[in-house]
């Protein structure tokens, strides 16, 4: 009987990306939202088009080879958020 086992070397190294995924460049940089994932005319391989806001608040868009980006969580985990304490508001009448 034949049995199949999963080996780390058999799994694809690139996770398929989808519109709405949050990614960063493997070399670093801002969190970006994927607006397109797939083939692009006159190129080979899979590409992603990403949008993000730069330090001046300007919307930016760029196309990257999918292997240059890595998937990030869509939201920041709640455990990493620090909330200030909320005091009672005094009403003066």
N, C-alpha and C positions, 0 to 999 in steps of 0.2 A: 504494500500500500504506500502510495506517495503522500508525503506530508509537506506542507509549506511552512516555512518559518520566516518571520520578519527579521531582517538584518538591517542595521543602521545604514549599511552601504547600499541597500536596495531601495531605500526611500528617496524620493526626489529631494534635491537640495533646495529647490525653490518652491515655496508655498504659493499656490495660485492666489493672486490678489484680485479683489473685486472693488467696484465703485463704492465709495464710502469708507473703505479701510483707511486706517491711519498708519503712515509709514515715516521713517526717517532714512536718510542716507546712511549707509554702513560707515561712511567716513565722518559722520556727525552732521549736525544741522538741526533746523527746526522740524517740528511735527507737521506733516503735510497730509492732506486728504486726497485720496485717489479719485480722479474724475473720469478716468478711462483706463482700462487694462486690456491688452491684447496686441495683435499685430498692427504694424504701421506700414503703409505703402512705401515701397522702395527700400525697406530695411529688413534685416533678418532678426529673429528672436522675438521675445515678448517685451513690450514696453508699457510704461505707466505714465499717464499725464497727471500731475499733482498740482494742487493749489494750496497756498499758505499766505499768511500775512507777515510782511517783513517788520523790522524794528520800527519803521516809521508808520506802520499801519496800512501800508499799500498792499493790495492783493497781487500776488505773484503766481505765475504758472510756468511750469517747465516739464519737459519730457525726459524720462530717464529709462535706461535699460533696467528691466525688472531685477536683474541680479545685483544691481547697485543699491537697492533699497531693502529695508527689513521691516517687517510688520510690527506695529506697536499696539498696545491696548487702546481702544477707542476713547476710554475715559481714564482719568487718573484714579487709582485705587483710593477708596475712602480712608484707609489707614494712613495714607501719606498726607492727608489734608489736615492742617491744624486750624481749628476754629477759635476765634477769640471768645471770651465769655461775654454774655449779654447781661447787662445790669437792668434793674427796674427803672422805668422812666418815672420821674416824679412829676405829677400834675400839679400845677399851681393854679389856684382858682380865684 
